[in-house]
Amino acid sequence: MTVRPVRPDDVPAVVGLVRELADYEKALHEARLTEEQLAGVLFGESPALFGHVAEIDGHVVGVALWFLNFSTWRGTHGVYLEDLYVQPQHRGAGLGKELLRALAEVCVQRGYSRLEWSVLDWNTPSIEFYKAAGVPAQCWLTDMDGVLVHEERALPGAAEFLQRLVEKERRFLVLTNNSIFTPRDLAARLARAGLQVPEESIWTSALATADFLATQLPGGSAYVIGEAGLTTALYEVGYTLTDTDPDYVVLGETRTYSFEAITRAIRLIGRGARFIATNPDVTGPSPEGPLPATGSVAAMITRATGAEPYFVGKPNPMMFRSAMNRIEAHSESTIMIGDRMDTDVVAGIEAGLETVLVLSGSTAAADVPRFPFRPSRICDSIADVIELV
């Protein structure tokens, strides 16, 4: 059994299959299709139709004919499946699924997010289509702490998972809500744990915040409470850092929160600066126990000003969308891996991603039922995800 693109010498057999389908559907216009007409639309100077055939022992027994289209109201390109037919005597062998798989691969290669077919309820497939067709996810987003590392040590299977992504040439990003460190810092931290991740494959809440502000107000200004990870990210998108009439007050995580800096932020917000925070995490880990984090300080500023911040990091799906933009990923063929139901999984679901919860971090198996949403699958650790790549 072989599924391949249609060739000129397949035209007589394909016309025969189209006529069989037309007879079944009582579609008289297709029943009158000639070999010359089909050859013209498939192999003319400007092809309007494309196709794949299923072949058994040198005989064409199934066909999928499709054309490219553009949805003006969605603003997206896609594939429209015109005909899908397998001869009755050859059904049950998975030929239809293999033809759909071939189309899914076309969609992935072309970067299309849709395959449409009237029988499939107009825009059905998306995630379900790719999964049903058996096409592996092309892009991966994974949380860092609790998934790949714990307390500066690599978790079992993390190195092998990253290696599999590289071997399979999958696009990926390692995500973290931590805004203290630059990607170069984090790449070095991972390297010390034995994990090789290039800095361009790391996406932080600081980078997501800078990306968001650059789209909202290019070339703006900000008063920043944070470390090098945040200030560097804002500087690199062209922002001016100032404490005089800034457009934004941007709050990130820092090792030492200054009372003077917080007071300055409160007064600037009171004078009209808009309030942005990198993430809503109220505490962060340390060997001695939890430390107050961005969310706690943001709550203090909110009580003093009445202004609620816009949080860019998880669980805001904005962080995942900006990450996908970074690697030119599509939600239909991207998987998110995380260890927290209340940030990683919920944000992944809201971003339209397939989600994998690993039980090596914050969320235990016993905690899952209390949430009103579910991940696509649950694994004990990242080691169990390797076979999915």
Order of alpha helices (4+ residues) and beta strands (2+ residues): beta-alpha-alpha-alpha-beta-beta-beta-alpha-beta-alpha-beta-beta-beta-alpha-beta-alpha-beta-alpha-beta-alpha-beta-beta-alpha-beta-beta-beta-alpha-beta-alpha-beta-alpha-beta-beta
